[in-house]
C-alpha cells in the first residue's frame, strides 16, 4: 500500500470515534429532519405533502414564524452590541492602567454569569425583575409594568439579559485579540506621532477587523440557536412575542406533536446557519488578513 | 480627571453592576418565599395477617382551616392495614406523570404510604405535561416500552385510547371498582368507543381566586356563595355568565385604586384557552358537528362574544397581563384583585406567608373548563403476572376514600371518589368553594378530540394578543378559525 494511502487510513482510524458519533448524532438526525420536513405528521400517521411546509414558511403564511425571525434579528443585534461593548471594555483593560489585582477581580466578576446555568439565571431574572419592580414601588411609589409581560418590550428585555450573560465571554475573546496585535505597529504609530483614538482607529481596529467580522457572523449564528434563555426566562411569551426559531420548533414538536413542521423549521435554520458559517469561514481564511 | 482615573471609574462601575447583579440573583430570595407548612402525619400501621386482601382505611379527622400560616401543624392520623399480597408481586412499578407542582409532593406522600403498606416501590418519573405527551407519543411510535402506569388527563383519552392506553373493563370488575363509586361525568370521560380506558383520579376546574383583604379594604361586594363563606359583603347575585363577570369586574374597578388590576391574566398560555371555555355557552370547536367529526366555527355569535369579552377587558382596563410567577406570588402581591385559574394554585398559596386569598365559584349557565387526572395502564402492566399483581394492589390502594380524599385535601383537586367528598369539603373554605364550583355551578370537559391541545395552543396565543391589545376580536376569531381548519384538514389527511 502506498504511504499516502496508509497515512490516510491511519488518519481515518484516528478520526473514526469522532466521525461515528458525529454521523449518528448530527448527520443522521439532520437527514431525518430533511425527510420528515416533507410530511404532515400526527400520532396517527404521516402524509407526504412535498414542499408545502416550506411554502407555508417562506411565503409568510405563518405569522408566528415571521415573529420569531424578527426576534432573531433583535437578539442578533444585541449580540453585535455585546461584541462592541466587549471590545470597549477589553480595550480599557488592555491599556494596563489599573493594577493587576483589580484586573483579575474584574475578570472574575464579569465572567460569573458565564458559569451559572441558564436554568438558574432564567428563574433568578424572573424573580429579580418582580422584586425590583416591587422595590421601586415601595421606595418611589411608582408602578412599573413587568417588561417580560409586555408584547413589545419582552424581546428587548430578554435581549438585554442575553447581552449581560454573554459580555464576559466576549470580553475575554476581545482581550486575547487585542493582545495579539503586534506591539511593533503600536510603537511605529507612536513614533509617527499618533496617540489615543488615532492609534486605535488606524492601527488596532484594522488589525482586529477579521476577528470582529468573525465574531459578528458568529453572533448572527448564535441568535438563530437561542433556546435556553427563551425557555427559562419567558417561555417564548407573552404569546410568541419573545420566541426564537428553535423555541417555536420545539413547541411544534412537543405541544402540537407536529414533528414534520418542526423538522421544516429546523431545516431552514440549518440552511441559514450553514450559509452564515460559510461566510464566516471565508472571512477567517481570507487572503486579506494582515497576519 | 486623568485618563487613568476615567478608566478606573468605568471598570469599577462595570464591576459593581456585574458583581452586584450576579450576587443579588444568587443570594436574594424572591418576594414571596414559599414557606413549608409543617405537617405531622402520625401513621399507625397495624399488621393484619389475612388470607384475603383487605384494605380498611379510616378517613382522617376533618379540620376546617381558613388560612395556613407557616407554623400550622396539621395532624392526620392514618390507620393502615398492611396489604398482604396473596400472589408474587413485582417489587417496583414505574409511573410517568406530569405532577411538577405542589400536587406532586402530595402524590409522593401517597406512594410513600403505599410503599410502606406493601413493600412495593412506585418509581415516579415526573416531566412537564407537554414533554410527557411528546415522550409517550414518541415512545409509542418508535415501538418502545412505556411504563405500566401513566397519570394523564381525560383530554388525552381520544389520543391514546386503543394506542397507548389498555382497556380496563375486566380489571376493574376483578378489583370491585364500580361506576357508582365515582362522579358520573368523570367516569364517562374515561370511556371511548364503548370501553373503559382509564380510571379518573380527580376533577380540576377553574374558579376565580381573589384577594380577601382587598375586598375588605376597598369595600368590594363579592358574589355568593363566596361572600358568606369568607364573611364579606355580598353582591346581589352569583356570577352566572360572562355578562355578570364583566359587570362585577367593572364594579371592582370603580372601587380599586388605578394600580391594582381587577383581573390578572397570563400572556398566551393554555390557561387562557381554558378560561375561554367558561365564557362560552356553546362549543365552537365542535360547532354543528360531533366530537368525532367536528365542524369548527370560531366566528359564531357566541364565540365572537367570548372574544369580544377579552377585547373589552383590555379596552376598559379590566384585565392586565402579568407573568405566571407574578400572579403565583399571591396575585402579584396584591397588584391583581382576581385570577381565574385552577385548584392547583391552592397548594402554592397555602404555603405562602400571609396570602389572604379566597375562591369564587362562577358560570352556572354553562360551567367552567374542567379536566380530570386519570390513571391509565399500558401494555407493560400486563406483560407478566408479578407486575399485574403489583399494579392491582396499587389501584386498590389509590381508589379508596382515604387516598383519594388525601389527594383532594392536600393537592386541592376535587376528588372523584364520592366517599371522599365530605372530607374534602370540610378541609378548608377554599376546598368547599371548589366543591361548590364542581357540584353547584358546574364544569365541562373540553371536546374529546385528539386535536384539542393544538387548538388550545392556537387559541391561547390569539387570546393573549387580544388581552394585550394587539388584535381586535374579529381578527382573532378569523385567525383562529383559519388555523383550526388548516390543522383539522391536516389531521384528517394524516388519519385517513
Boltz contact constraints between the chains, C-beta under 6 A:
constraints:
  - contact:
      token1: [A, 40]
      token2: [B, 490]
      max_distance: 6.0
  - contact:
      token1: [A, 40]
      token2: [B, 494]
      max_distance: 6.0
  - contact:
      token1: [A, 42]
      token2: [B, 491]
      max_distance: 6.0
  - contact:
      token1: [A, 42]
      token2: [B, 494]
      max_distance: 6.0
  - contact:
      token1: [A, 43]
      token2: [B, 137]
      max_distance: 6.0
  - contact:
      token1: [A, 44]
      token2: [B, 494]
      max_distance: 6.0
  - contact:
      token1: [A, 44]
      token2: [B, 495]
      max_distance: 6.0
  - contact:
      token1: [A, 45]
      token2: [B, 494]
      max_distance: 6.0
  - contact:
      token1: [A, 47]
      token2: [B, 493]
      max_distance: 6.0
  - contact:
      token1: [A, 47]
      token2: [B, 494]
      max_distance: 6.0
  - contact:
      token1: [A, 92]
      token2: [B, 7]
      max_distance: 6.0
  - contact:
      token1: [A, 97]
      token2: [B, 4]
      max_distance: 6.0
  - contact:
      token1: [A, 97]
      token2: [B, 7]
      max_distance: 6.0
  - contact:
      token1: [A, 98]
      token2: [B, 8]
      max_distance: 6.0
  - contact:
      token1: [A, 106]
      token2: [B, 11]
      max_distance: 6.0
  - contact:
      token1: [A, 106]
      token2: [B, 15]
      max_distance: 6.0
  - contact:
      token1: [A, 109]
      token2: [B, 15]
      max_distance: 6.0
  - contact:
      token1: [A, 109]
      token2: [B, 18]
      max_distance: 6.0
  - contact:
      token1: [A, 109]
      token2: [B, 19]
      max_distance: 6.0
  - contact:
      token1: [A, 110]
      token2: [B, 18]
      max_distance: 6.0
  - contact:
      token1: [A, 112]
      token2: [B, 22]
      max_distance: 6.0
  - contact:
      token1: [A, 113]
      token2: [B, 22]
      max_distance: 6.0
  - contact:
      token1: [A, 124]
      token2: [B, 25]
      max_distance: 6.0
  - contact:
      token1: [A, 126]
      token2: [B, 325]
      max_distance: 6.0
  - contact:
      token1: [A, 127]
      token2: [B, 30]
      max_distance: 6.0
  - contact:
      token1: [A, 128]
      token2: [B, 25]
      max_distance: 6.0
  - contact:
      token1: [A, 130]
      token2: [B, 326]
      max_distance: 6.0
  - contact:
      token1: [A, 131]
      token2: [B, 31]
      max_distance: 6.0
  - contact:
      token1: [A, 134]
      token2: [B, 31]
      max_distance: 6.0
  - contact:
      token1: [A, 143]
      token2: [B, 259]
      max_distance: 6.0
  - contact:
      token1: [A, 146]
      token2: [B, 323]
      max_distance: 6.0
  - contact:
      token1: [A, 148]
      token2: [B, 323]
      max_distance: 6.0
  - contact:
      token1: [A, 149]
      token2: [B, 267]
      max_distance: 6.0
  - contact:
      token1: [A, 149]
      token2: [B, 321]
      max_distance: 6.0
  - contact:
      token1: [A, 149]
      token2: [B, 322]
      max_distance: 6.0
  - contact:
      token1: [A, 149]
      token2: [B, 323]
      max_distance: 6.0
  - contact:
      token1: [A, 151]
      token2: [B, 468]
      max_distance: 6.0
  - contact:
      token1: [A, 151]
      token2: [B, 470]
      max_distance: 6.0
  - contact:
      token1: [A, 237]
      token2: [B, 267]
      max_distance: 6.0
  - contact:
      token1: [A, 237]
      token2: [B, 268]
      max_distance: 6.0
  - contact:
      token1: [A, 238]
      token2: [B, 267]
      max_distance: 6.0
  - contact:
      token1: [A, 238]
      token2: [B, 268]
      max_distance: 6.0
  - contact:
      token1: [A, 238]
      token2: [B, 464]
      max_distance: 6.0
  - contact:
      token1: [A, 239]
      token2: [B, 267]
      max_distance: 6.0
  - contact:
      token1: [A, 239]
      token2: [B, 268]
      max_distance: 6.0
  - contact:
      token1: [A, 239]
      token2: [B, 461]
      max_distance: 6.0
  - contact:
      token1: [A, 239]
      token2: [B, 464]
      max_distance: 6.0
  - contact:
      token1: [A, 239]
      token2: [B, 465]
      max_distance: 6.0
  - contact:
      token1: [A, 254]
      token2: [B, 130]
      max_distance: 6.0
  - contact:
      token1: [A, 254]
      token2: [B, 134]
      max_distance: 6.0
  - contact:
      token1: [A, 255]
      token2: [B, 130]
      max_distance: 6.0
  - contact:
      token1: [A, 255]
      token2: [B, 457]
      max_distance: 6.0
  - contact:
      token1: [A, 256]
      token2: [B, 454]
      max_distance: 6.0
  - contact:
      token1: [A, 257]
      token2: [B, 137]
      max_distance: 6.0
